[in-house]
Amino acid sequence: MGDDMVVRLPRTPGAAGDVEKEHRRLPRLAPVLPVSVPHPFMAGTARRVLGRLLLDGD
């Protein structure tokens, strides 16, 4: 998504809940980790519209 954004797309349905956990935990962990951690700003669910996969909010 560019130099200032990353995308996290779970590959299996069971991993979808991990995104919610990351959104809660990453901002609290970031200050104490020795590496740069991106700030989560959006989470959504995937859906198909006219054969195209979109995230909620598109």
C-alpha positions as CSV (number, residue, x, y, z in Angstrom):
1,M,0.0,0.0,0.0
2,G,3.0,2.3,-0.1
3,D,5.8,3.3,2.2
4,D,3.5,4.2,5.1
5,M,0.9,1.5,5.0
6,V,0.7,-2.3,5.1
7,V,-2.2,-4.7,4.5
8,R,-3.0,-7.7,6.7
9,L,-5.1,-10.2,4.9
10,P,-5.8,-13.5,6.7
11,R,-5.6,-16.5,4.4
12,T,-7.9,-18.8,6.3
13,P,-11.3,-18.1,8.0
14,G,-9.9,-19.2,11.4
15,A,-7.2,-16.4,11.2
16,A,-9.8,-13.6,10.7
17,G,-10.1,-13.2,14.5
18,D,-6.4,-12.5,14.7
19,V,-6.9,-9.1,12.9
20,E,-9.1,-7.9,15.7
21,K,-6.6,-9.0,18.3
22,E,-3.8,-7.2,16.5
23,H,-5.9,-4.0,16.4
24,R,-6.2,-4.1,20.1
25,R,-2.7,-5.3,21.0
26,L,-0.3,-3.6,18.5
27,P,-0.8,0.0,19.7
28,R,0.0,-1.1,23.3
29,L,3.0,-3.2,22.3
30,A,4.5,-0.7,19.8
31,P,6.2,1.5,22.4
32,V,8.1,-1.4,24.0
33,L,9.2,-3.2,20.8
34,P,12.6,-2.7,19.3
35,V,11.2,-2.4,15.7
36,S,8.7,-0.1,14.0
37,V,5.1,-1.3,14.3
38,P,2.4,0.0,11.9
39,H,-0.6,1.6,13.6
40,P,-3.8,-0.2,12.7
41,F,-6.4,2.2,11.3
42,M,-9.0,0.0,9.6
43,A,-10.5,-3.5,9.8
44,G,-13.3,-4.9,7.8
45,T,-14.8,-8.0,6.2
46,A,-14.4,-9.1,2.7
47,R,-17.4,-9.3,0.3
48,R,-17.9,-9.9,-3.4
49,V,-19.6,-7.3,-5.6
50,L,-20.0,-8.1,-9.2
51,G,-17.3,-10.7,-8.9
52,R,-14.8,-8.3,-7.4
53,L,-13.6,-8.9,-3.8
54,L,-14.0,-5.7,-1.7
55,L,-13.5,-4.8,1.9
56,D,-16.4,-3.2,3.9
57,G,-16.0,0.6,3.5
58,D,-15.2,0.4,-0.2
